[in-house]
Amino acid sequence: MADPAAAVVYLDPGLAFGTGSHATTALCLEWLEGHVRRGERVIDYGCGSGILALAAIKLGAEHAFCFDIDPQALIATSGNADANGVAAQVTVCARAAQLPRAADLLIANILAAPLCALAREFADLTRPGGTLVLAGLLEDEHTR
């Protein structure tokens, strides 16, 4: 029997990446469960299916802003927000320039090269004292 207090996310990834079964996604979900605070504004950068943003909302975040370079990911995220009854708390952004500044939490579960290339942008999107959660590094991925 499911825990009635559990934050349940219904998900159809469609053609986008992000089912929650990938190790780095599972680690992000575990981190969110212990760290999201009520009322936070979250950015899910590289949202895929929107699973991390939706989990953050279900765990108490006030609003999530989602961006991905894959148009299929934006479609999946929007559909999943609707299916979870949280569409009013999720803003899907077609361009990174649409993301708000001063987020309390920015989470990016993408590959190492984009994480490195976007470091300055991530810092600019997060409020002073805010939190960055960066994941997605593959075991065989090497950076210099």
N, C-alpha and C positions, 0 to 999 in steps of 0.2 A: 504494500500500500504506500502511496506517495505521501511525503511529509506535507501536511496542509500549510505549513509556514514556508515552504520552499518557494523560491523565485523561479517560476517556470517560464521558459521562452519557447514559443512555438515557432518553428523555422522551416522554410522551404528555400533552399539556397538557389533554386532556379539554375541559371548558368553561371552563377558567381561562386567564388571560393568562400568557404566558411561554413562548416557544419558543426564545428565544436569538437570534432574527433582528432584534429591535428594536435600534436603535443604542445606547440606554442600557444595555440588557441585555448586549449584546456588549462594551461598555466595562467594565461591572462584571466580566464573566467574564475579560477581559484583565487587569484590576487584580488579581483574585483569584489568577490564575495566577502573578503575580510577588510576591505579598505574604502569602498565607496561610502560617502557620507551624504546624508539627506540634504537636498537642496543644491547639490553641485551641478555645475555646467561642464559637460564632458564633450570632448572632440574625439571621434573615432576616425582616425586618419588611415585610409586604406580599408574601408569598412567591409568590403566583401558582401556578405549576406546581411550585415548589420548586427550579427550576434553579440558583439561586445557592447555596442551602444544599447541594444535592447536589454541585455543583462544589467547594465548600469542603471537604466531607468527602473527596471523591476526591483533593483536593490535600493532604490531611493533617490537616485540622481533626479534633479529637476528637469533638465533638458539635455538632449544629445544632438550634436551637429555631426553629420556624417559626410565624408568625402572619399571618393575612389576615382581612379583614372579610367576604370572599366565601366562603361554605361550600363552593362548588365548588372553590375553590383549595385548601382543606384536604383535600378528597377527592383531588384530583390530586396534591398533594404527598405524601400518605401512599402512594398507589399507586405513584408514581415512586420513592419511597424503597424500597419493596418490590422493584420491578423492577430496581433497581440494587444490591440486596443490602446496603443500608445502613440498613434500618429500625431496627436497634438503636441507631444513632447519630443518629437524627432524632426529635425530639419535636415533634409538631404540636399547637399550642395553639389552642383555640377562642376564648380570650379573651386580650387583651393582659396582663391581670393575672396570667396563668399563666407569663409569661416570667420567667426568672431574672434576678437582678441580677448585676452584675459580669462581663458577657460581655467577652471579649477583643476581639471585633469585632462591630459591628452594621452590617448593610448594608440599606439601604432604597432601592429603585428604584421610587419612586412620584411623584406629581405635586407641584409646588411648594407649593401651599396646605397639603396634609397634612404635608409635610416641615417647614414653618414652624410649624404648629400642634403638632407632636409633638416639637419640639426639646428641651424640658425632659425629656420622657419618655425620649427617646433618650439624653440625658446620664445620666439616672438608671439606665438599663439597662446602661450601659457602665462597666467598671471604670476607676478613675483611671489614666491613661496608655494606655487602650484606644483602639481605632480606630473611627471612624464613617466609613462610605462612603455618601454620599447622592447619588442620581442619579434621573433620570426627568424632568428639566426639559425641556419641549418648546421648540423654537425660537421658537414664537409665544406662549409663555406669559410673562406679565408679572406681577411681584409688586411690592408697594410696601414 
